[in-house]
Amino acid sequence: MYFLLLSAKKAIFTNKKGQVLIEVLFSLGVIVVCLSALTAAVTLAIRNTRLSKEYSLATKYAEEGIEEVRIRRDQAESWSYFLTTYTCGGTSSCETCEEERGIFRRCFTYELNGDGSRLKVIVSVDWSEGGKNHRLETTTFLSRWER
């Protein structure tokens, strides 16, 4: 009886023709899963890098807009001239947008306080990437001043 069990075990473990095929298929499956995960990770990293670069450029573009408004204020003859010439005719609130610059579109929103001594300037930069719309806003306050 013991001899028959040993013979049966030997027969089971020595028949490796089908076992090698299963090992190869399993190994290929593991390799495919690993390569798929690696491809997904690299794709995500590239997309995030691109989006980070676009946010950086949008931030720079918005800051340039704030500086342009400050320069206009500093070079204006007076506060009232600055308001009427550069901020929608001095109305209490308005928005102006520039032509697109590459993928970016920059808009200026001006909000004048009640007594006209302080101007809130919001510069927003909009763009689309990968079917999603993105918006970055920068805000500053300019006060009445005279030379």
Summary of the structure (lengths in Angstrom):
residues: 147
radius of gyration: 33.4
end to end distance: 113.1
largest distance: 113.1
contacts: 353
relative contact order: 0.11
helix: 56%
strand: 27%
